[in-house]
């Protein structure tokens, strides 16, 4: 379907604007880093390759990706299959359960698990030692240790699962059931049908999910900065922070590392595009989608128990630990209800000039506006580039939207501060510079989600609309956009949560006049006031749960209405 030329003009204008926001600050930074006295100086690359700490950080990041990444793919895909294709699903509420970590800011979740799994005073360890004492075993520490390799892999997996689930659930929901039913009619069991029919059909979704996992693993800072540093396990993001905090700051090393990451992610993007070009999406066609329901028999309750167990481990326990610490004067292993007090919450909601409350309101505004702009931009570009995959311009646009994912958020923030903070823009300490940073940083996630949402929609209904005399604009508005809405809403929810919980850009660009949650959380973490951090985490969790839950439920109902009307 060929869309109006006006869309192409709008796409080019928006893409050029984004490229300027990406390239102008980075080119300025690259010139200042690699051009010395008119000559090219590549010594920063030599410096990082000879830096043992950088090699260790690369190795640790790779270990986390190849361990937590596949685990997240397996768990997220399994939960999506249970909720979308089996009789173990638990309705709309069940579809939201695997997204529970979206409702918990990453930094708050990691601190919550420190409260639970710290060797000496962790709540879970204290309970386990009490149980072991009943059997005559009296350990003084442990037995769990969240600040370790297993603990770090566990935290990364929990953080990554929802991103996989969002993409895979949409793919399985729209998978045409004809081939699966034919496979079972030929005598193939559930496992064989999934391996030979379902998985090949959703291969592009797996590739998109893997790309998102890579970008998040590279840029994630909250978990490695808390649990990783405690465990003495450094990753690339922490290496970059330490390089910038050094005296003097090792900015050249940071830029050199970012250039290497751009190259790595560009190769992965190219591979992802190749998979998409030779594979067939699970498409929404003219027939009812969703697939036939697989009867799990007695395993139905086991599947439901697995989702509920994940809910308990990923959200309920860390949230409970946050709430307990929030209502106690100080953190101890012994939970004493007699010490509980609402003083911390009262200070947050009613305290005069409370910075945390101001930061929450500011972050909420930025998250709503930023997520909306990111998704609208991604939608416009995808509508233009989808049927022009072999065009050099379209390929450049798709690649350009992925480039920020390979660049450290710290580098993007510092580059924007240097380029836009002074004359002639003077955006230092304003909400505009934070909004620009979030648009640049989170465009890749919105773009990947929008590309997959468009890829799911087959051409049958669109061609039927055109044959009926509908103009391209009407077909797009009345058919294409409603069918894409669940995928777009998932992308919006993803970007909203990531902006609400952002720490890296906030630490660089936030100031007294534009306080946001990330900066306040870092200040509280540095001061060691865990009760205030727990209160802030609980408030953000409730806000995120309400906003994201309402968006996903609305988009799910809209998708059902569209399919029934089709």
C-alpha positions as CSV (number, residue, x, y, z in Angstrom):
1,X,0.0,0.0,0.0
2,X,1.5,3.3,-1.1
3,X,0.9,6.2,1.4
4,X,0.5,9.9,0.5
5,X,3.7,11.8,-0.5
6,X,3.0,14.2,2.4
7,X,3.9,11.3,4.7
8,X,7.3,11.0,3.0
9,X,8.0,14.7,3.4
10,X,6.9,14.6,7.1
11,X,9.1,11.5,7.7
12,X,12.1,13.1,6.1
13,X,11.7,16.3,8.2
14,X,11.3,14.3,11.4
15,X,14.2,12.1,10.6
16,X,16.5,15.0,9.8
17,X,15.5,16.6,13.1
18,X,16.3,13.4,14.9
19,X,19.6,13.0,13.1
20,X,20.6,16.6,14.0
21,X,19.8,15.9,17.7
22,X,21.9,12.7,17.5
23,X,24.7,13.8,15.3
24,X,25.4,17.4,16.1
25,X,26.3,16.8,19.8
26,X,28.1,13.6,19.0
27,X,30.1,15.1,16.1
28,X,31.2,18.0,18.4
29,X,32.3,15.5,21.0
30,X,34.1,13.3,18.4
31,X,36.0,16.2,17.0
32,X,37.0,17.4,20.4
33,X,38.1,13.8,21.2
34,X,39.8,12.5,18.1
35,X,41.1,15.7,16.4
36,X,44.1,17.3,18.1
37,X,45.9,20.2,16.5
38,X,44.3,19.5,13.1
39,X,45.4,15.8,13.2
40,X,43.4,12.6,13.9
41,X,44.4,11.0,17.2
42,X,43.2,7.4,17.7
43,X,45.1,7.0,20.9
44,X,41.9,6.7,23.0
45,X,41.2,3.3,21.2
46,X,44.7,2.1,22.1
47,X,44.1,3.2,25.7
48,X,40.9,1.3,26.2
49,X,42.3,-1.9,24.5
50,X,45.2,-1.8,26.9
51,X,43.0,-1.1,29.9
52,X,42.5,-4.3,31.9
53,X,39.4,-2.8,33.6
54,X,37.7,-2.2,30.2
55,X,38.4,-5.8,29.1
56,X,36.9,-7.1,32.4
57,X,33.9,-4.9,32.0
58,X,33.4,-6.1,28.4
59,X,33.7,-9.8,29.5
60,X,31.2,-9.3,32.4
61,X,28.7,-7.5,30.1
62,X,29.0,-10.3,27.6
63,X,28.5,-13.0,30.3
64,X,25.4,-11.2,31.5
65,X,23.9,-10.9,28.0
66,X,24.6,-14.6,27.0
67,X,23.2,-15.8,30.4
68,X,20.4,-13.5,31.4
69,X,19.3,-12.8,27.7
70,X,18.4,-16.4,26.8
71,X,16.8,-16.9,30.3
72,X,14.7,-13.8,29.7
73,X,13.7,-15.0,26.2
74,X,12.7,-18.4,27.5
75,X,10.7,-17.1,30.5
76,X,9.1,-14.2,28.6
77,X,8.2,-16.4,25.6
78,X,6.8,-19.1,27.9
79,X,4.6,-16.7,29.8
80,X,3.4,-15.2,26.5
81,X,2.5,-18.7,25.2
82,X,0.7,-19.6,28.4
83,X,-1.4,-16.4,28.4
84,X,-2.1,-16.2,24.7
85,X,-2.4,-19.8,23.4
86,X,-3.4,-22.1,26.3
87,X,-6.3,-22.7,28.7
88,X,-4.0,-21.7,31.6
89,X,-4.5,-18.0,30.9
90,X,-6.2,-15.9,33.6
91,X,-7.8,-13.2,31.5
92,X,-6.7,-9.6,31.3
93,X,-5.2,-9.7,34.8
94,X,-3.1,-12.7,33.8
95,X,-1.8,-10.9,30.8
96,X,-0.5,-8.1,33.1
97,X,1.2,-10.3,35.7
98,X,4.4,-10.8,33.7
99,X,4.7,-7.0,33.3
100,X,4.9,-6.5,37.1
101,X,8.5,-5.4,37.0
102,X,7.4,-2.5,34.7
103,X,5.6,-1.2,37.7
104,X,8.7,-1.2,39.9
105,X,11.5,1.2,39.1
106,X,14.7,-0.7,38.4
107,X,16.7,1.0,41.1
108,X,13.9,0.4,43.7
109,X,13.7,-3.2,42.7
110,X,17.4,-3.7,43.1
111,X,17.4,-2.0,46.5
112,X,14.4,-4.1,47.5
113,X,16.3,-7.3,46.7
114,X,19.3,-6.0,48.7
115,X,16.9,-5.7,51.6
116,X,15.9,-9.3,50.9
117,X,19.1,-11.0,50.0
118,X,21.8,-9.1,51.9
119,X,23.9,-11.8,53.7
120,X,23.7,-10.4,57.2
121,X,20.4,-8.5,57.5
122,X,18.4,-9.5,54.5
123,X,14.8,-10.4,55.3
124,X,14.8,-13.7,53.3
125,X,18.2,-14.7,54.8
126,X,16.9,-14.0,58.3
127,X,13.8,-16.1,57.7
128,X,15.9,-19.0,56.2
129,X,18.3,-18.9,59.1
130,X,15.4,-19.2,61.5
131,X,14.0,-22.2,59.6
132,X,17.5,-23.9,59.4
133,X,17.8,-23.3,63.2
134,X,14.8,-25.6,63.7
135,X,16.9,-28.4,62.2
136,X,20.0,-27.7,64.3
137,X,21.8,-25.6,61.6
138,X,22.9,-22.2,62.7
139,X,24.6,-20.2,59.9
140,X,25.7,-16.7,60.8
141,X,25.3,-15.3,57.3
142,X,23.4,-16.2,54.1
143,X,22.5,-18.7,52.8
144,X,21.6,-16.4,49.9
145,X,23.8,-13.6,48.6
146,X,22.2,-11.3,46.1
147,X,25.5,-9.5,45.6
148,X,27.0,-12.3,43.5
149,X,27.1,-13.6,39.9
150,X,23.9,-15.7,40.3
151,X,22.2,-12.7,42.0
152,X,23.2,-10.3,39.3
153,X,22.1,-12.7,36.5
154,X,18.8,-13.2,38.3
155,X,18.2,-9.4,38.6
156,X,19.1,-8.8,34.9
157,X,16.7,-11.7,33.9
158,X,13.9,-10.2,36.0
159,X,14.4,-6.8,34.4
160,X,14.5,-8.2,30.9
161,X,11.5,-10.6,30.9
162,X,8.8,-7.9,30.5
163,X,10.4,-6.6,27.3
164,X,10.3,-10.1,25.8
165,X,6.8,-10.7,27.0
166,X,5.4,-7.5,25.4
167,X,6.7,-8.4,22.0
168,X,6.1,-12.2,22.1
169,X,2.5,-11.9,23.5
170,X,1.6,-9.6,20.6
171,X,3.1,-12.0,18.1
172,X,1.4,-15.1,19.5
173,X,-1.9,-13.2,19.9
174,X,-2.0,-12.5,16.2
175,X,-0.6,-15.8,14.9
176,X,-2.8,-17.4,12.3
177,X,-4.2,-20.7,13.8
178,X,-4.6,-22.5,10.5
179,X,-1.0,-24.0,10.3
180,X,-1.0,-25.0,14.0
181,X,-4.4,-26.7,13.7
182,X,-3.2,-28.5,10.6
183,X,-0.1,-29.7,12.4
184,X,-2.1,-31.1,15.3
185,X,-4.6,-32.7,12.9
186,X,-1.6,-34.5,11.3
187,X,-0.7,-36.0,14.7
188,X,1.9,-33.6,15.9
189,X,2.0,-33.0,19.6
190,X,2.1,-29.6,21.3
191,X,5.9,-29.6,21.6
192,X,6.5,-30.5,18.0
193,X,3.9,-28.0,16.8
194,X,5.5,-25.2,18.8
195,X,9.0,-26.1,17.5
196,X,8.2,-26.7,13.8
197,X,5.3,-24.2,13.3
198,X,4.9,-21.6,16.0
199,X,8.5,-20.7,16.5
200,X,9.4,-20.2,12.9
201,X,6.3,-17.9,12.5
202,X,7.4,-15.7,15.3
203,X,11.1,-15.7,14.5
204,X,11.1,-11.9,13.6
205,X,9.6,-11.3,17.1
206,X,12.4,-13.3,18.7
207,X,15.0,-11.3,16.7
208,X,13.4,-8.0,17.7
209,X,13.2,-9.0,21.4
210,X,16.9,-10.1,21.3
211,X,17.8,-6.6,19.9
212,X,16.0,-4.9,22.7
213,X,17.7,-7.1,25.2
214,X,21.1,-6.2,23.8
215,X,20.4,-2.5,24.0
216,X,19.1,-2.7,27.5
217,X,21.9,-4.9,28.8
218,X,24.5,-2.4,27.4
219,X,22.8,0.7,28.9
220,X,21.4,-0.6,32.1
221,X,23.0,1.2,35.1
222,X,20.7,0.8,38.1
223,X,21.3,-2.8,38.8
224,X,25.1,-2.9,38.2
225,X,25.5,0.3,40.1
226,X,23.9,-1.2,43.2
227,X,24.1,-5.0,43.2
228,X,27.0,-5.2,40.7
229,X,29.3,-2.7,42.6
230,X,28.4,-4.4,45.9
231,X,29.5,-7.8,44.3
232,X,32.6,-6.2,42.8
233,X,31.3,-7.1,39.3
234,X,31.9,-4.2,36.9
235,X,30.1,-3.9,33.5
236,X,30.5,-1.4,30.7
237,X,27.9,1.1,32.0
238,X,29.7,1.2,35.4
239,X,33.1,1.5,33.6
240,X,31.8,4.6,31.8
241,X,30.5,6.1,35.0
242,X,33.8,5.6,36.7
243,X,35.7,7.0,33.7
244,X,33.6,10.2,33.9
245,X,33.9,10.4,37.7
246,X,37.7,10.0,37.5
247,X,40.0,13.0,38.2
248,X,40.4,14.2,35.5
249,X,37.4,12.7,33.7
250,X,38.4,10.2,31.0
251,X,36.0,11.5,28.4
252,X,38.1,10.3,25.5
253,X,37.9,6.7,26.8
254,X,34.1,7.0,27.1
255,X,33.7,8.3,23.6
256,X,36.0,5.5,22.2
257,X,34.0,2.8,24.0
258,X,30.7,4.3,22.6
259,X,32.1,4.2,19.1
260,X,32.8,0.5,19.5
261,X,29.3,-0.1,20.9
262,X,27.8,1.7,17.9
263,X,29.6,-0.7,15.6
264,X,28.5,-3.8,17.5
265,X,24.8,-2.7,17.6
266,X,24.9,-1.7,13.9
267,X,25.9,-5.3,13.1
268,X,23.1,-6.7,15.2
269,X,20.6,-4.3,13.6
270,X,21.7,-5.5,10.1
271,X,21.3,-9.1,11.2
272,X,17.8,-8.3,12.6
273,X,16.8,-6.7,9.3
274,X,18.1,-9.7,7.4
275,X,16.0,-12.0,9.5
276,X,12.9,-9.8,9.0
277,X,13.4,-9.7,5.2
278,X,13.6,-13.5,4.8
279,X,11.0,-14.5,7.4
280,X,7.3,-14.2,7.5
281,X,5.6,-12.4,10.4
282,X,2.8,-13.7,12.4
283,X,0.3,-11.4,10.6
284,X,-3.2,-10.2,11.3
285,X,-5.1,-11.2,8.2
286,X,-8.7,-11.2,7.2
287,X,-9.5,-14.1,9.4
288,X,-9.8,-14.1,13.2
289,X,-6.4,-14.3,14.8
290,X,-5.3,-15.5,18.2
291,X,-4.8,-19.1,17.4
292,X,-6.5,-22.2,18.9
293,X,-6.3,-22.8,22.6
294,X,-4.0,-25.6,23.7
295,X,-5.4,-27.7,26.5
296,X,-2.6,-28.3,29.1
297,X,-4.7,-30.6,31.2
298,X,-3.3,-31.1,34.7
299,X,-0.3,-28.9,33.7
300,X,-2.7,-25.9,33.6
301,X,-2.4,-25.2,37.3
302,X,1.4,-25.7,37.2
303,X,1.6,-23.1,34.4
304,X,-0.5,-20.7,36.5
305,X,1.6,-21.4,39.6
306,X,4.8,-20.5,37.6
307,X,3.4,-17.1,36.7
308,X,2.3,-16.4,40.2
309,X,5.7,-17.5,41.5
310,X,7.3,-15.1,39.1
311,X,5.0,-12.4,40.4
312,X,6.0,-13.2,43.9
313,X,9.7,-13.2,43.3
314,X,9.9,-10.3,40.8
315,X,7.6,-7.8,42.5
316,X,5.8,-8.8,45.7
317,X,8.8,-9.7,47.8
318,X,10.9,-6.6,46.8
319,X,7.9,-4.4,47.1
320,X,7.1,-5.9,50.5
321,X,10.7,-5.2,51.7
322,X,10.4,-1.6,50.4
323,X,7.2,-1.1,52.3
324,X,8.6,-2.6,55.5
325,X,11.7,-0.4,55.4
326,X,9.5,2.6,54.5
327,X,7.4,2.2,57.7
328,X,10.4,1.5,60.0
329,X,12.8,4.1,61.5
330,X,15.8,2.1,60.2
331,X,16.6,-1.2,58.4
332,X,17.2,-4.3,60.6
333,X,16.8,-8.0,59.9
334,X,14.1,-8.3,62.6
335,X,10.7,-7.1,61.5
336,X,8.9,-5.6,64.5
337,X,5.4,-4.2,63.7
338,X,5.5,-2.2,66.9
339,X,8.1,0.1,65.3
340,X,6.0,0.7,62.2
341,X,5.2,4.4,61.5
342,X,3.7,6.4,58.7
343,X,5.9,9.3,59.3
344,X,7.9,8.8,56.1
345,X,4.8,8.7,53.9
346,X,3.4,11.8,55.7
347,X,6.6,13.7,55.0
348,X,6.4,12.7,51.3
349,X,2.7,13.7,50.7
350,X,2.4,16.6,53.1
351,X,5.9,17.8,53.9
352,X,6.5,21.4,52.9
353,X,8.8,21.7,49.9
354,X,9.4,18.0,49.6
355,X,11.7,17.5,46.6
356,X,10.7,13.9,46.1
357,X,7.1,14.8,45.5
358,X,8.1,17.6,43.1
359,X,10.4,15.1,41.2
360,X,7.6,12.6,40.9
361,X,5.3,15.1,39.3
362,X,8.0,16.3,36.9
363,X,9.0,12.8,35.9
364,X,5.3,11.9,35.3
365,X,4.9,14.8,32.9
366,X,8.1,14.0,31.1
367,X,7.2,10.3,30.8
368,X,3.8,11.0,29.3
369,X,5.0,13.6,26.8
370,X,8.2,11.8,26.0
371,X,6.6,8.4,25.4
372,X,3.9,9.9,23.2
373,X,6.3,11.9,21.0
374,X,8.6,8.8,20.7
375,X,5.8,6.5,19.6
376,X,4.3,9.1,17.2
377,X,7.7,9.6,15.6
378,X,8.2,5.9,15.3
379,X,4.8,5.4,13.8
380,X,5.3,8.0,11.2
381,X,8.7,6.6,10.1
382,X,7.5,3.0,10.1
383,X,4.4,3.8,8.0
384,X,6.8,5.4,5.4
385,X,9.7,2.9,5.5
386,X,7.7,-0.4,5.8
387,X,7.1,-0.9,2.0
388,X,10.4,0.7,1.0
389,X,12.7,-1.7,2.7
390,X,15.2,-1.8,-0.2
391,X,15.4,2.0,-0.4
392,X,18.7,3.5,0.7
393,X,16.8,6.4,2.4
394,X,14.5,4.0,4.3
395,X,17.4,1.8,5.4
396,X,19.2,4.9,6.6
397,X,16.2,6.0,8.6
398,X,15.8,2.6,10.2
399,X,19.4,2.4,11.1
400,X,19.5,6.0,12.4
401,X,16.7,5.3,14.9
402,X,18.7,2.4,16.4
403,X,22.1,4.2,16.7
404,X,21.3,5.9,20.1
405,X,20.8,2.4,21.7
406,X,24.5,1.7,21.2
407,X,25.7,5.0,22.8
408,X,26.0,5.3,26.5
409,X,23.2,7.4,28.0
410,X,25.9,9.2,29.8
411,X,27.6,10.2,26.6
412,X,24.3,11.3,25.1
413,X,23.5,13.4,28.1
414,X,27.0,15.0,28.3
415,X,27.0,15.7,24.6
416,X,23.6,17.4,24.8
417,X,24.6,19.4,27.8
418,X,27.7,20.6,25.9
419,X,25.8,21.3,22.7
420,X,22.6,22.7,24.0
421,X,23.4,23.9,27.5
422,X,25.3,27.1,26.5
423,X,24.8,29.7,23.8
424,X,22.8,30.0,21.7
425,X,20.3,27.6,23.3
426,X,20.9,28.0,27.0
427,X,18.8,24.9,27.9
428,X,20.8,24.0,31.1
429,X,18.5,23.2,33.9
430,X,15.4,23.2,31.8
431,X,12.8,20.5,31.1
432,X,13.4,20.9,27.4
433,X,16.9,19.5,27.6
434,X,15.6,16.5,29.6
435,X,12.9,15.9,27.1
436,X,15.3,16.1,24.1
437,X,17.6,13.6,25.9
438,X,14.8,11.1,26.5
439,X,13.6,11.4,22.9
440,X,17.1,10.6,21.6
441,X,17.7,7.8,24.2
442,X,14.4,6.0,23.9
443,X,13.6,6.3,20.2
444,X,15.2,2.9,19.5
445,X,12.7,1.1,21.8
446,X,9.7,2.9,20.3
447,X,11.0,2.3,16.8
448,X,11.5,-1.5,17.3
449,X,8.0,-1.8,18.8
450,X,6.4,0.2,16.0
451,X,8.3,-1.8,13.3
452,X,7.1,-5.1,14.8
453,X,3.5,-3.8,15.2
454,X,3.4,-2.8,11.5
455,X,5.0,-6.1,10.4
456,X,2.2,-8.0,12.1
457,X,-0.5,-6.5,9.9
458,X,-0.9,-8.4,6.6
459,X,-1.9,-6.7,3.4
460,X,-5.2,-8.5,2.9
461,X,-7.4,-6.1,4.8
462,X,-5.5,-3.1,3.4
463,X,-5.8,-4.2,-0.2
464,X,-9.5,-5.0,0.3
465,X,-10.1,-1.5,1.7
466,X,-8.4,0.0,-1.4
467,X,-10.3,-2.2,-3.8
468,X,-13.5,-0.9,-2.1
469,X,-12.5,2.6,-3.1
470,X,-11.1,3.9,0.2
471,X,-8.2,6.3,-0.1
472,X,-4.8,5.4,1.5
473,X,-5.3,7.9,4.3
474,X,-8.7,6.5,5.3
475,X,-7.3,2.9,5.1
476,X,-4.5,3.8,7.4
477,X,-6.7,5.6,9.9
478,X,-9.6,3.1,10.0
479,X,-7.8,-0.2,9.6
480,X,-4.0,-0.1,9.9
481,X,-3.7,2.1,13.0
482,X,-6.3,0.2,15.1
483,X,-4.6,-3.1,14.2
484,X,-1.2,-1.7,15.2
485,X,-2.6,-0.2,18.4
486,X,-1.7,-3.1,20.8
487,X,1.9,-3.1,19.6
488,X,2.1,0.7,19.8
489,X,0.6,0.8,23.2
490,X,3.2,-1.8,24.4
491,X,5.9,0.5,23.0
492,X,4.4,3.5,24.7
493,X,4.3,1.6,28.0
494,X,7.9,0.5,27.6
495,X,9.1,4.1,27.0
496,X,6.9,5.5,29.8
497,X,8.4,3.2,32.4
498,X,12.0,3.7,31.2
499,X,11.6,7.5,31.4
500,X,10.0,7.3,34.8
501,X,12.9,5.2,36.2
502,X,15.8,6.8,34.3
503,X,18.8,7.6,36.4
504,X,21.7,8.2,34.0
505,X,20.4,11.2,31.9
506,X,18.7,12.6,35.0
507,X,22.0,12.6,37.0
508,X,23.6,14.7,34.3
509,X,20.8,17.0,33.1
510,X,18.6,17.4,36.2
511,X,19.1,20.4,38.5
512,X,17.3,22.4,41.2
513,X,14.9,23.8,38.7
514,X,14.0,20.5,36.9
515,X,14.2,17.8,39.5
516,X,13.2,14.3,38.4
517,X,13.0,10.9,40.1
518,X,16.3,9.6,38.9
519,X,18.3,12.4,40.4
520,X,16.5,12.2,43.7
521,X,17.0,8.4,43.9
522,X,20.7,8.8,43.4
523,X,20.9,11.5,46.1
524,X,19.0,9.3,48.5
525,X,21.1,6.2,47.7
526,X,24.3,8.2,48.2
527,X,23.1,9.4,51.6
528,X,22.0,5.9,52.7
529,X,18.5,7.0,53.8
530,X,16.8,3.8,52.8
531,X,13.4,4.7,54.3
532,X,13.0,7.7,51.9
533,X,14.1,5.5,49.0
534,X,11.6,2.9,49.9
535,X,8.8,5.5,50.1
536,X,9.7,7.0,46.7
537,X,9.9,3.5,45.2
538,X,6.4,2.6,46.5
539,X,4.8,5.7,45.1
540,X,6.4,5.3,41.7
541,X,5.3,1.7,41.6
542,X,1.6,2.6,42.2
543,X,1.7,5.4,39.6
544,X,3.4,3.2,36.9
545,X,1.0,0.3,37.6
546,X,-2.1,2.6,37.2
547,X,-0.9,4.3,34.0
548,X,0.6,1.3,32.2
549,X,-2.3,-1.0,33.3
550,X,-4.9,1.3,31.9
551,X,-3.1,1.8,28.6
552,X,-2.6,-1.9,28.0
553,X,-6.2,-2.8,28.9
554,X,-7.5,-0.1,26.7
555,X,-5.4,-1.2,23.7
556,X,-6.3,-4.8,24.3
557,X,-10.1,-4.0,24.2
558,X,-9.6,-1.9,21.1
559,X,-7.8,-4.8,19.4
560,X,-10.6,-7.1,20.2
561,X,-13.2,-4.7,18.9
562,X,-11.2,-4.3,15.6
563,X,-10.9,-8.0,15.1
564,X,-14.6,-8.7,15.7
565,X,-15.6,-5.9,13.3
566,X,-13.2,-7.3,10.7
